[in-house]
Amino acid sequence: AQTDAIQQTYTAWSQIIANWANSVPERILIENLSINSSNHTFTINGKAATRENLLQMQIKLKNLDFIENVNIPLSQLTEKININFSISAIYK
């Protein structure tokens, strides 16, 4: 019974992180990735060289099959260069 419970909550993180890493565009520096498996959310903190780079990342994340929602605070999208960002997302 305990083994079944563990298997039901198991997530193949290595594949998820590999797919996520491939979605990070050039000129984006990731400083932190926090995953909350209890509510299926993660937060990415980092720095984008330009707003276009940050928007590229948002689009690439939204296009991943295991992502349901991507949120970037509007205040970060009004910056033009050297943007400290915090992206939150929900994964399936």
N, C-alpha and C positions, 0 to 999 in steps of 0.2 A: 504493500500500500504506500509506504513512504517512497519507494523507488518510482512508483507510478506518478506520484505528486511531483517529484523532481523532474521526471521526464516531460510532464505536461508543462512545466514552467521553464524548461530549457530553451535558450535562445542561442542560435549559432552566431555568436558575436564576431568571430573572425571574418566570416563572409560579409556581414553587415558593414563592418568597419572598412574592409577592403573596397566594397562598392561605394561607401561614403567617401573614402580617401580619393577615389578616382573622380569624384565630382567636384573636387576643390580646384578652382581655376588658378592659373598663374597669378602672381602678385597678391595672393592671399596668404597671410601668415596665421596659422592656427596656434593659439596659445593654450587652449584648454578645451577638453571635451568631457562633459558630465552626462552620465546616463542614469536615469531613474527608471529601473525596470518595474517598479510597482505601479507606476502610472503611464508607462510607455512613452516617456518624453526624454529628449536630450537637449542639451544646450551647448552651443559652440561659441567660444569667445576667441577673438583674434583681431587682426588688423588687415584692412583692405587698402591697397594703394589708391584705388579710385572707386567712385560710386558704381561705375560700369562693372568693375570686378565683383563688387558685392551683389549687384543685381544678377550677374552671371551665375554666381554661386547659388542664389535663391532659386533661380530657374532650374539649375542642374539638380538641386536637392528635391524640388517639387516633382521632377521627372523620374526620380527613383521609385521603383514599385513598392517599396516598404515604407514610404513616407506618406502620411495623410495630410499633414498641415505644416507649413513653414511660416514663422513669424519673425519679422525684423521690425523693431520700433521705428516709427516714422521719423523720429528725430535723427536717427542714424542715416536714413536715406536722404536727408536734406544736406548732409555734408558732401563735399566734392572730392577731397583727397585725404589720404592718411586717416581713414575712418576706423576708430575702435568700435567693434561691433559685438553684439550678442544675439545670436540666432537661436530661437527655440523651435522645436519641432516635435510632432507626435509620430511615432512609428507603429507599424502593425505588428 
